Amino acid sequence: MAIDGSARGPAQLVLTASVARRYYLDGRSKVEIAQEFALSRFKVARLLDDARSTGLVRIEIGHPGSVDVELSDRLMSTLGLQHCVVTDTPDDMPATMREHLGAAAAELLTEIITPHDVLGLSWARSVSAMATALRRLAPVPVVQLTGALARRGVDDSSIDMVRDVARVAGGPAYFFYAPMAVPDAATAQALRRQPEVAQAFSRIGSVTRAVAGVGAWEPEQSTLYDATGEAERQELARRGVCAEISGVLVDADGTPVRSDLTERMIGITAEQMRAVPEVIAIVYGAAKVRAVLAAVRGGMVKSLVTHSTLAESLIAAAEA
């Protein structure tokens, strides 16, 4: 059985492929499928009817484009994700992976964002690539979730990213001029009281969907890690930090690790991130397996856009 996903968004494509696979290959009943995917039996029947009537179902589940629907389904099921899009992007150059995954994430957002959503954006190079690729979006407010992190060779601005996405959406933009991390907690507290920062932060509680990156607490695997002093890096590693998501530090179990760095951050907190109904992480690189699993286990990330090599590694690690 195969699926030709032309004219379908990635989320609908993966859902249709998953339902079809359960029914045609695994022999599951419509009632069982409806229970697994939290759909009505009538919705399952409509998906199967549509697959047959349009010729989507042939011999195997597949997709001639960049989305690997079977692997997307496997990873989604293994990690219990809300949405999962896995592309067959070659994992050779980071810039190429960012571009391809950014385009896939932009397509996913275009499909799933509704006028009732509030979109939050955390700074990450992958999220910036998504913003660049975005061409259409429902008219929603866009909220900046973290300050900017200026690094040599990194020219992306979190403010420009938020404004660009809001311009595409045609909705209001809530942004602020502040770094992601400052030298001391007192400065961070003062910045959080600034009107623009306070206004954006007051909107975080209304965010329904957010897009972020995931960094591994290792050299060149997290921009925040690379911007932190060596002594502080080692101390955080000693305390078990293995990942950071939008500046939120977590250990291998996904438990937030509070530190001096936490007090100096200008951005979303662990509690706020967990409260967002869906955080979509755009992740690439084989070194981030533990970091991604930690982010998912801790409830910081609920959906993924990634590439096939990392997806396979995540499944193997989760099932080990």
N, C-alpha and C positions, 0 to 999 in steps of 0.2 A: 504494500500500500504506500503510495506517495502523495505528497501534498504540494500542489503548485500554489505558492502563497502570493501571487501577484494581486495587487489592489487590496491587500490585507495588511493591517498594521502588525507589528511584531507580537504584541500581547494577544491579539485575537488569533494570530497564526499559531502561536504556541498552544493556546487553549484548545483550538480546533484539532491540532495535531495530537495533543494529549488525550482528548476525549475519544478521537478516532482510534488511537492506539489501544486504549483500554478496551474499547468495544470490539474492534475487528481482530486485533492480535492477541489480547489477553483474555478475551471471552468474558469480560465483565458485563453485568447487566446495567441497564440504564439507571435503575434505582441505586445500585452501588456507585456508579459514576457520579450521579447527582449528589450523593452523600459526600463523596470524596472532595468534589470541587465546590460544594455549597451552592449548587444550582438546582433549579426545579427540573423534574423529569421532562417537562415540556421543552425547556431550554436545551437539554441534552439531545432530545429528539430533533429539534430544529437544527442544531449544529450538525448532526449526522445526516439529516435530509439535505442540508445545504452542501455538505461535502460530496454526497452522491450526485446530486442534481447538477452541480457545477463541474463535476469531473475531478474534484480535488483528490478523492480517494481512488487509488489505482492498485498498486501492489505493496508499496512500502511507504512509511512516513519519511519524508525528506523535504528538502527545499533547494531549488536550483540557485538561489541567491546566497547571501552572506550569512543568513541565520541558520544555525544548526538546530532544527526544532527538536530532534530526539534528544540531543545532549542538553538542550535548554530544559526539556521536560524532566530529564533524569536529575539534573542539578536542583531544579525547583522542588522536586519531590524529596530528594535527599536532605536538603537543608530546610525544607518547610517554608519556602519563599512565597511572597505574594505574586511577584512577576520575576521572570528570569529570561534574559536574552543573551544567548551565547553565539558569537560570530566565529567564522573560520578564518579570522585575520591571522596572517603569519606573525609569529612573535619574534621578529628580528630587530626592528628599530622602535624604540619607545614613541617617537614622534608619529610614526605610521600607525601604531596601535591606538594612540590617543585620538588620532583623526578618525579612524574607523569606528572605534567604540563611541566616540562623541557623536558621530552621525547616527549610530544605532540608538543611542540614548535619546537623541533629539526626535527620532521617529517614534520611539516609545512614548515620550512625553506628549507629542502631538496627538497620539491616539488616546491616551488615558486621562489627560487633564481635562476637566470640565469647568464651566463657568462658576461652579460652586466651590472650586478649590482655591487654596492659597498656597503659592509655590515658594519654598525657601531654597536658597542657594548658598552652599558653603564654598569657600575658595579651594580650588584644586585645579591643576593643569588639565585634568580630564574633564572637569565640569566646564572649564573655559572652552575646551574643544566642542563640547555639546552646545554651548551658547553660540559659538561661531556657526555651527551647522544648522541651527534652528531656523526654520522658515515660516512656520505657522504655529499658533498656540491659541487656545481659548482665552478670552479676555479675563485674566486673573491678576490679583495683586502679586507682586514679586518682592520677597523680603530677603535682605542680606543677613546671613547667619553668623558670619565670622569677619573679623577685620582682615586687612591686607597683610601679606607676608612678602616683603621685598627681598629678593635674593638676586645675586649676580646671574645673568642669563635668563631670568624669569621676569618678563615684562608685563604679564597679564595683570590686570587690575580687577579686584573683586567689585569695585564700584562700577566700572565700565561693564563688567559682565552682567550685573543686576540690571543696569539701565538698558543694555542691549536686549536682554530677554523681555523686559517690560515693554520695550518699544515694539517688539514682535507681537507680544500679546495684546498690546493696547490698553494695559491696565496700569495702575499706579505702582511706583517703585519706592521702596523704603530702604534707603542706603545710608551709609555714614562713612566719614573719613577717620579711620583709626587703624593702627597696626593690629595684627593678630595677637602679638605678645609684646609686653612693655617691660621695662627694667624692674619695677617693683609693684607690689599689691596696691599701694596708696595711689600710684598713677593710674592703675587699672580702675580703681573705684571712682576716681575723679572723671575719667573718660566715660565710664558707664552712665554718669549723671549728665553728660552733655546732651542737649535736646535732641540732636539727630540720632545719637546712639540709643538714647532712652526710647525714642519713638519707634525705631526699628525693633528694639528688644521687646517692646510692649506688644508687637505683632507676632512674636514667635509662638505664643500659645494658640494662635489661630491657624498656624501652618498645617495643612493636611497632607501635603506631599513635599518632600525635600530631595535634593540631589547633592551628593557628596563624593569625596574620594576616600580611600582607605590607605593609610601609610603604615608600613612595617617599621618598627623601632630599630632601624639599621641604617648604615650609611647609604645615601642615594636612594632610599626607599621611602623616605618621608621628608618633605620640605621643612617641616617643623623640626624634625630631628637634626637636619643639616644646619638649621639656624640656631640650634641650642649649643651651649658650651659643653666641652668634653666632660668636665666633672659632673655636670647635671645629667648628661646623657647616661653616664655610667651609674649614677645613683638611681635613676629611674629604671634602668635595666636591672639593677640589683633588686629593686622592689617589685620586679615582675612585669613591668610594662612591655608589651610586645606589639602594640598597635596604637594608632591614634586616628580618630575619625573627627574631622572638623575641630581639631585641637583637644578632643576628649581622649584622655589616656586610659587604656584598659589593659588588664592582664589576659592570660591565655583563656581564662574562663569567661571573659567579657565583663569582669567586675571593674568598675571605674577605680582608678588610682589617683587620689587627691595628693597634690604636692604643691610646692612653692610655685611651680610653673602654672598649675591650674589657677592659682590666685592671680596670676599676671596675665591671663588670657582675656581677650575681648571677643566673646562669641558665645554660642549656644552651649548650655550645660548638658551633662549626661542625663539628668532628669528630664530636661526639655526635649532632648533628642529621642529618648525612649517614648515620650508622649506623642510624638509625631506619628500619625497613623501609618505612613509609608515613607521610609527613607530609602531612596534608590542610590546604590553605590556603583560608580563606574570604576572598575579595577582591572589592572593589567600587571603582568610580571610574575614569574614563577616563585619569586622570593616572598610573595605576600599570602601564601596559603594559610599560615598560622594567624596572620593578622585578620584576614577575611573571616575565618572561622570564629575568631574571638569577637569580632564585630557583630556577627549574626547571633552567636550564643548569648551575647550581652543585650540583645534586643535593640542595638543601635542601628542595625541595617536590616531591612525587611525585603528588599529586592536587589537584584544584581544585573549589571550589564558587564560582560566579560568576554574573554576569548577562549577557544576550545582547549588549549594547553592548560591554562589555569583551571578551567572547569573540570577537566579530567583529574587533575591533582587534588582539587577540593573534594571531589567525590571519593577518591581513594583514601584521603586523610580522614574524612568524616566516617567512612565505613570501617576504618582500621580498628 
